[in-house]
């Protein structure tokens, strides 16, 4: 019998940056609409308000593609102080549009990676 391990599918990307600026300054850049507009325009956001905010640590926004099929995604900015007095910035962008979710019971011929066990 094969012990085939199929990696979980992820619809996202995760990036981490080490910045020289202090966390307070980076936090202002990702959470203040006027400053955020310079690099994350409001037209890219599904909603200009953040989905969730943990002050000084994490902020999440909902994005919407500007071209069909207009998929929605979530971008999360996580901040932490680093050893050099700067900021460790982690950006997590996940495609989580409800139209991409599989139904609970999929058809037998759905071309999924399901592995059947022989008796």
Buried (B, 14 or more C-beta within 10 A) or exposed (E): EEEEEEEEEEEEEEEEEEBEBEBEEBBEBBBEEEEBEEEBEEEEBBEEEBEEEEEBEBBBBBBBBEEEEEBBBBBBBBBEBBEEEBBBBBBBBBBBBEEEEEEEEEEEEEEEEEEEEEE
